[in-house]
């Protein structure tokens, strides 16, 4: 599975971010929203989120597999990363290429 979305629980953002960080996060989210709109896409999507520790998560995974939304697929527009414990290791990128 390729992780294609980043989810931050609103409660966690409220609890762990400073007021300045919340402003910066909102600025970044608005920039993404404007970019999507400029591409003719819906600016804001609404998603269903399932925690993997829920008892019904395997059923949801099976539904995704049955509908072709779970298998690993290379997407050059998606950054792939490795999670090492509680550290998110982002891929190296070449600047100016």
C-alpha positions in Angstrom: 0.0 0.0 0.0 1.2 3.5 -0.9 0.3 6.1 1.7 -1.2 8.8 -0.4 -2.8 11.0 2.2 -1.5 12.8 5.3 -4.0 13.0 8.2 -3.7 15.2 11.2 -6.4 14.9 13.9 -7.7 18.4 14.6 -7.6 17.7 18.3 -3.9 16.9 18.0 -3.2 20.0 16.1 -5.0 22.1 18.7 -3.1 20.4 21.5 0.4 20.2 20.1 0.9 23.3 17.8 1.6 26.8 18.8 -0.7 29.6 17.6 2.0 30.5 15.0 2.2 26.9 13.8 -1.6 26.7 13.5 -1.5 29.9 11.3 1.3 28.3 9.2 -0.6 25.1 8.8 -3.7 27.0 7.7 -1.7 29.0 5.2 -0.3 25.7 3.7 -3.7 24.1 3.6 -5.1 27.2 1.8 -2.3 27.1 -0.7 -3.1 23.5 -1.5 -6.8 24.3 -1.8 -6.0 27.2 -4.2 -3.7 24.9 -6.2 -6.4 22.2 -6.6 -8.9 24.8 -7.6 -6.6 26.2 -10.3 -6.2 22.7 -11.7 -10.0 22.5 -12.0 -10.3 20.0 -9.2 -12.6 20.2 -6.2 -10.8 22.4 -3.8 -11.7 20.5 -0.7 -12.5 16.8 -0.5 -14.1 15.0 2.4 -12.7 11.6 3.3 -13.6 8.6 5.4 -10.8 7.7 7.8 -10.4 4.4 9.5 -7.8 3.8 12.2 -6.0 0.6 11.5 -6.4 -0.5 15.1 -10.2 -0.7 14.8 -11.6 -4.2 14.9 -13.4 -3.6 11.5 -10.3 -2.3 9.8 -9.5 -5.6 8.1 -13.0 -5.6 6.6 -12.4 -2.1 5.2 -9.0 -3.2 3.8 -10.7 -6.1 2.0 -13.3 -3.8 0.5 -10.5 -1.6 -0.8 -8.6 -4.6 -2.2 -11.8 -5.9 -3.9 -12.2 -2.5 -5.6 -8.5 -2.2 -6.7 -7.6 0.5 -4.2 -5.0 -1.3 -2.0 -2.3 -2.8 -4.2 1.0 -1.0 -4.5 1.1 1.2 -7.6 4.0 3.5 -8.6 2.8 7.0 -9.0 5.6 9.5 -9.9 3.5 12.4 -8.4 3.4 10.8 -5.0 6.3 11.0 -2.5 6.9 7.7 -0.8 8.4 7.5 2.6 9.5 5.1 5.3 8.2 5.1 8.9 11.0 4.2 11.3 9.4 3.9 14.7 7.9 7.4 15.3 10.2 9.0 12.7 8.9 9.8 9.1 11.8 9.4 6.7 11.0 11.4 3.5 12.7 10.5 0.2 15.7 12.5 -0.9 14.9 14.9 -3.8 17.1 16.7 -6.3 16.7 20.4 -6.3 16.6 22.2 -9.6 16.2 19.1 -11.8 
